[in-house]
Amino acid sequence: MTINSEIDRDRAPIRSMQIGFYATSVIFNLCLIAQLLTVGVAYFVNPAWWDIHVWLVRAYSGLSLLLLGWSFITPFSPQIRRLTATLPVLLGLQFCSIHLKSPLHLEVLHPLIGFALLYVSSSVVHRVWRSLSPTHQQNEQV
């Protein structure tokens, strides 16, 4: 019994870091959803919402870098790390697709990159949740 409590005590800081990462990834995902909703409102209802759309990305984009660093100091699977590394890359592509003008009209890729960003972010949330779930941890111990 003493051995198990010592093992649990050693894993407590790691688990709290993983839960914090999970909470931050959920916040990032919710910000993406809010941004998607604001672009819809701006396009179909009131163009003044474009300012909120732009403000949101400026407000939460730093979370992608925070999550990237966090994923490498916390024990996660390589897949979670790769997905997390994709977030700032996709955000960079989003920025380039809107701000860099070219004769190829790369801005048409902006919505597609946005949906890819939402997909990757949702995948991070789901994979981290599965890694934290009790059934996953019991399977690892067997």
N, C-alpha and C positions, 0 to 999 in steps of 0.2 A: 504494500500500500504506500509506503514511503517513496518507493522508486517512482510509482505512477504520479504522485503529487509533485515530485521534483521535475519530472518530464513535463507535466502540465504547466508548472511555473516557468520553465525555460521557454515554452512555446507561447506564453501569454503575450510578450511584447511583439512577437512576429504576427500573431493573430490580430492584435489591435492595429498593427500597421496595415495588414491586409483589409481589415474592415474599414479603416480610414481611406484606403485606396478605393475600395468599393463605393463608399459614400461620395467621394470626389468624382468618380466616374459616372455615378448616377446624376450628380449635379451638372456635369458636363453634358450628358445626354439630354437632360431636361432643358438646358440652354439651347441646344441644337433644335429641339422640338419647338421651343418658343421662337427661335429665329425663323424656322420654317413657317410657323403660323403668322408671324409679323410680315413676312414677304407676301403671303397670300392676302392679308388685309391691305397691305400697301398697293398691291397690284389691282385688286378687285373693288376695294371700298374707298380707301383714303390714302393718297400718296404721301401724306405726312408721316406715315408709319415707316417710310424708308429710313428716316433718321434713327428710329428705334432699332431697325434691322442692323444698321451699321454700328450703332452703339453696343448692341449685344455682342457682336463678334469681337469688338475691341475689349469688351469687359471680360469675356471668358476664354479668349484664345490662349492666354498664359497658362490656363489649367492643363492644356495639352502638354506643355513642356514640364510642368510639375508632375503630371502623371507619368511621363516618360522617365524622368529621373527616379521617381518613386518605384516604378516597375523593376528597375535594376538594383535597388537596394533592398527590395522585399522579395522573398522566395516565391516566384511565380513560374508557371510553365513557359517554355520558349514561345509558345503560340500567343499567350497573353502579352508577352513582351513585344513580339512582332506586331501584333494588332495595335498596341499602344504606340509603338514607334511610327505607325502609319498615320496617326492623328495629326501631328504637326506637319508632316509632309503634305497631307491633303489640305490642311489649312493654308499652307504656303501656295499650293496650286490654286486654291480658291482666290487668294489675293492676286496672284499673277494673272489669272483668267479675267479678272475685272480691271486691273490697273495697267496691265501692259497691252498697249494697242498694237495690233499687227494686221497685215492684210489678210491673214488667215481667219480672222474673227474668232479667236479662241474663247471669247466671252460666251459663246453658245455652250461651252462645256461647263460653265459655272453651275447650273442646276444639277447636272449629272454628278459633278464632283461633290456637291452638297449632299445628294442622296447617298453617294458612296461613303461620305463622312458619317452620316447618320447610321448607315448599316454597320460600319466598323465600330463606331462608338457603342451601338447596341450590342454588338458581338462581345466587346470587352466587358460590358456590364453583365451579360449572361454567363460568360465563361468564368468571370471572377465569382459570381454568385454560386455557380456549380462547384468551384474549387473550395468555397467556404461552407457548402452544405454538409450537414452531418453524415449523410449517406456516402458522399465522396470521401470523407475522411476515414470512415469505417472501412471502405474498400481499400484504401491505401495501407491501413494497418494490418490487413489480412495477408 
